Each structure stands twice: as C-alpha cells, then as structure tokens.
Amino acid sequence: MKKILYFSRVFESTSFIGSQVTEVSDTHTCYYACFDIDRPKALEISNVKVIKLSEQKQGRWQRLKTKLELSDLYLNLYDARTASEIERVVLDVNPDIIHCQYGYDALIMLDNFYRDDRKYVITFRGFDASLLLILSKYRDKLNYYLSKPNVYPVFVCHALMYNLQEKSIALNPVRAVVYSNTNTEFYTRKTYKATREKIVFTQISNFREKKGHRYTLEAFEKFAEQYPEVNFEVNFAGGIDAQAQVFIDRAKKGPIADRINFPGKVSPGEILALLEQTDVFVHNSITSDHNDQEGIPNAIMEAMSMELPIVATYHSGIRELIGGNEEVFLSPEKNIAAYVEAIHKASTVGYSKRNRDRIVTAFSKETFERNILGFYQRVLNDGERVYQQCVNCVLNTNDDPAIIFDITGICNHCQAYRIVEFKYVRRDAVAEKYLTELVDTIKEKGKDKPYDCILGLSGGVDSTYLAYIAKKLGLRPLAVHFDNGWNSELAVGNIERIVTKLNIPLQTFVVDWEEFRDIQLAVLKASVVDIEMVTDHAIITKLYDLALEHSIDYVLSGTNIVTEAILPSTWIHSKKDHVNIRNIHRQFGKVPMKTYPLFTSARKLRVVWAGIQSVALLDSLPYEKKAVKKLITEELGWRDYGGKHYESIFTRFYQGYILPKKFGIDKRRAHLSNLICSRQLTRDEALEELKAAPYPEALFKSDYDFVLKKLNLSEKEFTEIMNLPVKPHSFYGVEPSFYDRFPVIKFVRPMWLLLKRLRGVS
C-alpha cells in the first residue's frame, strides 16, 4: 500500500476532489495537507488523514506580493513558516507521491518544498490551465517545474492540456488525462414522467462569468418569443452572492421573470431531487473575457447520469464528456440563435439512457480509480508502459512516448485535432464571410503598393495551391523561393510552371552553399531531431525581411489544420529559434555564419512593430488533398513528388532514412493520422499504406550517394554521425521568452500596446 500526500490551499471535502481522494484511500494510505477546510467534519473522513497547516499571514508584504502577482510583475510563493511546516509533514508521512490539486496550489508546494528525490503530480482542473495562463510569471514558473523529470501533470480533459501546449509550456512525457467522475449510484433516476405539461429546464452552478448565465437567459427569452406555445420554466440553482444578485435582478426585470426560479445553493440531496423533476439540463459554458474556462463540468455528468438530455456549448472538455450522443445539443459559445435551436430540439426528446451509459462507461468512480491508480503506478515505475496504438489513428506508444489515451482508446493527438479543427477551420457561410472580409482588408492595405501579400513557394502541394487560390481571390502576391541547394529537377520545373501560368513575380534567395552546408553538418553532428529547422528558419526570415522591405502587411501561410496539425512535440523544434541554431553552429561549425538569415530578436521586434500578420488562408477553404492535387495538376501542370515535402532531396532523405534509422520516427504515421482525423482517409487505408517501405530501395541508394557527396562526407563519417546519441535541442540552449531576455520591457508593455493601437496595429 503506497502513501499519497494530497495538497491544496483548501480541502473541498464535499466536492468531487473529496470523493476522489476517498476513493483512492480504499487502496492507498492517503493524507491531505491544506491551509483550510470547507467543513469541520472533513477532519473525520475515514481513511484520509487531514493535516491542517498554519494559514499564511496576510501582512503588508503579503498584500504587496498579491498585488504584484495580479500585475504579472512578480511570483514567488515561498514562505518560511509554510516551507518549514510542509517539510515537517513530508518527513513525517514520507509519501511515495505528493499530489497537488490545481496548478497555482502546486506552485505553493513546489516553491516551498521541491526535492529532486520526490515525485510530484499536479492536476489541472480549469482556471489554472486557462485564466492564469495570461500571466507570464505563472507560465514561466509552470514551465520551470513541469520541465523537471519528477513533476508529472494530469489534466481533467484534453482541452486543458492543449491550452498549456499552445503556450509552449514543457510537459513531462509521463502525463495523463484522467477524467473526473460522478457517483452514478447516487445519481440514478427513480421516477419517470408519463406526460409533460410543463418542460422544466435546470442549470446548477455558481454564477461566475464562465457559466454563461447571461447568454442562457437571453436565449430562453428568445425561445419564449419564438415558441409561445411551449409551456416551460427554468431553474438557476447556485449560491447567491453579489455576482449572482446582479443576474437575478436582470432576470426579474425580463419578459420571462415569472418562469424563472432561483433555488439558491443546493446540497447533493437537493440536487438529486431537482434533477428528478428536470426535463432538460442546461449548461452553456463560455470562455470569459479574462480567458477563464471550465474543465469538464461535474454538473453535466450528474445530469447525464440522471438520463437527462443536455443543452451545452462547444467549450473546453464538454465535447470529450458527451461523446457522440444525439441527446446532447451543443452550440458555439454566445451564439443565441444556436442556443434557441438547441433548447427547442432538447425540449422535444425524452429521457436519455445513452447519456447515462456514457457516464457509467467513462466517468464512473470505478473508471476514475482505475485511471488514476494506473497513472500513479506509471509514475512510481518511472514511466514504464505497455505498447498501445490509437483506435482512431495510427500513432502508438513507440511513435510518441508521451501519447495518452482516453477510456475508448482514442489518443490525445486525435482529441487535440478536434479542438484545433473546431477552433481554426472555417466552413460554409462563416468561411465565406471571413475570406471576403480578409481579402478586402488585404487589398485595401496593399493599395498603391506593388504587392498586397507575400507567400513562400516550394513547389509542394500546399504552397502551390496557396498561390493558385491567392490569384483566384484577386490578390497580388510576391512569391519567394528559398533555394538551399537541395531542389529536385521536378521541383524547379514545378516552380517555373506555377509562376508562369499564374503570372506571379518570383524572388529567389540562393543560399551560400558552403556556409549552408556547414550549418547543416553542424546540426547533424549536434544529433538533434529537427535538422530541417535550418531550412525552415531561413525561409521564415526571408519572408518577413521581404515583407518589411516592400511594406507588405500580410504573409500568406500554406500551413493548414486538415493535413498537418498532428505532429508529436518530440519530433520537432521551434522553427523561429535563432539561438538554438547559432549555439549549435558555434559548437560544431567551421565556416563563419555571414549570409545565413537569422530571425533575431531585433528582426522579430521589427515585424511586430510593423504589424505584419501571418494568415493561414487554407483553413478557410475546402482542402481535400486528392482533389487539390488533381486541380493543380490540370490547371498548372504540377507534377507529384510521391511524398509530403519530397520536393527537396534532403527532406526526402531526412524523412525516409535519417528519422526512422536514428530517431525511430516514421513521419508518415503523423501525416496519415492527420488525414484520418480530417476524414480524407480511413484507418484501414492508412495501415495498408504503412505496409509499404518508406523509401524505395533504388531511390534510397541514389539519394544516399548524392547526399553524402554533396555534404562532403565519407560513409564512415556519416555512420559515426548516425550512431551519436540523440540530444534534445534544449541541450544546446534555446531562445528564451522576450520578457526573460529583456525584463524591463514588462514595465513598458502597457505603453507599447497603447502605441500599437494608436497606430492601428493589431
């Protein structure tokens, strides 16, 4: 039996946290250290020893620290007395794992008691992986601790994990998504209405902004107006505070005041009784103005367990919660018309056995206990795990040691794809409106200039289609090609045909080959994974240099969600990191770096000040790979290379040989998985494609000889490079954040933002 020491500022014994700790205590010895408890009886919970720490003094210095924290100027949570007490508790208990609830609370623990020989687990639940991320000091401190090999993050949904990854916060490969749970035995429907003379809608939550009460009320007022024949009432249950009172006052002055009830704060027993009388549960969560988000609302779990149809939003982890159930009606956040339609549809269906089945399968106490105990075991075993492959795509634990799976066997990459597709891919009328407005803006800003936008042209599918679309939309792009010496003859021919047929001006930057070869060799010798960042970095730099030179406001990017959103983070490095490239070259290079374009901090500052924007145009267009290839072949005479980014001989050799041989990476798995997620390929078709060799033998032999000769490497030298131990990019130093390099900028940032607004720069 292992010892688990839980920690948070307040022990919420009556919440889901209290029930989860109690469940773990059935098989482990559990302790809970906290500054405060929500009720005295929490000290009497069986199998859990609650240890109350002395509350931190709220003196003048503490109040100043709090103000500095909120101003994002300072974050140090060390307190001498707290550190001493926590150390005493840890030494007395000697836990196998210290499990902190909430990211901010974890920083209190880690700032006061971090030891390399202890294992720490942090559960992120909502605001700590959304609202607080706007604070750079919080992000930096999280990044510092989460990069430690003995600090393991847990998220209550994939959406919250994605929030941290989007902010480039380091995450231990040993991490997990462990969904919260509800008591399905307690929340079981006992009565069923034979008829419904009045439809009862209910929302149970506090009245914080992210709960979306304001928009839900507006939707019900519109619903009453559009469907006057429907007899209904709405319960808004939750503790009444000042914020709630503002909402209540607004509701009581509205057109449906006589249909709204406010039961106040409700106990579990009262929740059960309220849900028994409810016909439809409503919980339209939103992202607040300060970026506060939910994780997965437990109230929705309880309602689903009670077989209720649900009206909710496409918010954070809610989509993960509901699965594909038809009796859950989701709408975009704050879309009143969509809310009304969802309310109407939900009012026409009865009880939902499928909703309860979903909760029993994936969100029960038993499922939670199995998942969290399994993760504890992984932590104690230093990350060891059995082989598993995603049931939706073709990625597995060999491809990505950090991959995690939900209860149905779907991986985090598929979950993340769903998030970014919904967030960034526009379709139908929304896409048409966005494109029309964007193109009009680009044309207006580019008026009286030689070019109104700029794009990179490699001759590959994405950049070719982007150039084609730009011209179709009536834009006047400048095309830029970076010739790094590795173009295939096919690529050169494609580029010539594209610019000729589309009548696009082309500017080609030809690299100093001796210098570029030396940089490529340096990165090869450094034994890092993203060798292609040398080319990608230079392309990005030249694009922005030319945009500045020609006063171009928009860079059109060929990146897109539907074909290239999925890529394990361990396979790549930041393409804009000039520090990493320069450090590696200093250590392994021989030829001075004179002409290679580095995207330095000064260059980046100029780009930001100029207000140059990068636009992913393809995310607002139908983009089906096979159809696009057919179109550009027929319209532009484009010829296929046979592989993604195979327009470059070195890229073909890198992806087909270096990555699988040295790093154990088959990039086809990520590319095919992306096409599966965007519904352009079936999983069976992808698995069949993977049976073929990644590199035809004859082509490999030809490329092998060519690459070694061009790099001026003997076979012995190349073999030695391939046999070097793999190093992370961070081993050579990476570019710190702008505020880390220039802390003084933090104080003038408000003035900087004001100046940008005055200049009309977003």
HELIX and SHEET records of a PDB file:
HELIX    1   1 PHE A   16  VAL A   24  1                                   9    
HELIX    2   2 PRO A   40  GLU A   44  5                                   5    
HELIX    3   3 ARG A   60  LEU A   70  1                                  11    
HELIX    4   4 ALA A   80  VAL A   93  1                                  14    
HELIX    5   5 GLY A  103  ASN A  112  1                                  10    
HELIX    6   6 PHE A  127  ALA A  129  5                                   3    
HELIX    7   7 LEU A  131  ILE A  134  5                                   4    
HELIX    8   8 SER A  136  LEU A  146  1                                  11    
HELIX    9   9 HIS A  158  GLU A  166  1                                   9    
HELIX   10  10 GLU A  209  LYS A  211  5                                   3    
HELIX   11  11 HIS A  213  GLN A  226  1                                  14    
HELIX   12  12 ALA A  242  LYS A  252  1                                  11    
HELIX   13  13 ALA A  257  ARG A  259  5                                   3    
HELIX   14  14 PRO A  268  GLU A  276  1                                   9    
HELIX   15  15 ASN A  298  SER A  305  1                                   8    
HELIX   16  16 ILE A  318  ILE A  322  1                                   5    
HELIX   17  17 ILE A  336  SER A  347  1                                  12    
HELIX   18  18 LYS A  353  ALA A  362  1                                  10    
HELIX   19  19 LYS A  365  LEU A  380  1                                  16    
HELIX   20  20 ASN A  412  TYR A  424  1                                  13    
HELIX   21  21 ASP A  428  LYS A  445  1                                  18    
HELIX   22  22 VAL A  461  LYS A  472  1                                  12    
HELIX   23  23 GLU A  489  LEU A  502  1                                  14    
HELIX   24  24 TRP A  513  ALA A  526  1                                  14    
HELIX   25  25 MET A  533  GLU A  549  1                                  17    
HELIX   26  26 ILE A  561  GLU A  564  1                                   4    
HELIX   27  27 SER A  569  TRP A  571  5                                   3    
HELIX   28  28 HIS A  578  PHE A  588  1                                  11    
HELIX   29  29 SER A  601  ALA A  610  1                                  10    
HELIX   30  30 LEU A  617  SER A  620  5                                   4    
HELIX   31  31 LYS A  625  LEU A  636  1                                  12    
HELIX   32  32 ILE A  649  PHE A  653  1                                   5    
HELIX   33  33 TYR A  654  PHE A  663  3                                  10    
HELIX   34  34 LYS A  667  CYS A  677  1                                  11    
HELIX   35  35 ARG A  683  LEU A  690  1                                   8    
HELIX   36  36 GLU A  697  LYS A  710  1                                  14    
HELIX   37  37 GLU A  715  ASN A  723  1                                   9    
HELIX   38  38 HIS A  729  TYR A  732  5                                   4    
HELIX   39  39 PHE A  738  ARG A  741  1                                   4    
HELIX   40  40 ILE A  745  LEU A  758  1                                  14    
SHEET    1   A 7 VAL A  48  LYS A  52  0                                        
SHEET    2   A 7 THR A  29  CYS A  34  1                                        
SHEET    3   A 7 LYS A   3  PHE A   7  1                                        
SHEET    4   A 7 ILE A  97  GLN A 101  1                                        
SHEET    5   A 7 TYR A 120  PHE A 124  1                                        
SHEET    6   A 7 VAL A 151  PHE A 155  1                                        
SHEET    7   A 7 ALA A 176  VAL A 177  1                                        
SHEET    1   B 2 VAL A  10  PHE A  11  0                                        
SHEET    2   B 2 ASP A  36  ILE A  37  1                                        
SHEET    1   C 6 ILE A 260  GLY A 264  0                                        
SHEET    2   C 6 PHE A 232  ALA A 237  1                                        
SHEET    3   C 6 ILE A 199  ILE A 204  1                                        
SHEET    4   C 6 VAL A 280  HIS A 283  1                                        
SHEET    5   C 6 ILE A 310  THR A 313  1                                        
SHEET    6   C 6 VAL A 328  SER A 331  1                                        
SHEET    1   D 5 LEU A 506  VAL A 510  0                                        
SHEET    2   D 5 PRO A 477  ASP A 483  1                                        
SHEET    3   D 5 CYS A 453  GLY A 456  1                                        
SHEET    4   D 5 TYR A 554  SER A 557  1                                        
SHEET    5   D 5 GLN A 613  ALA A 616  1                                        
END                                                                             
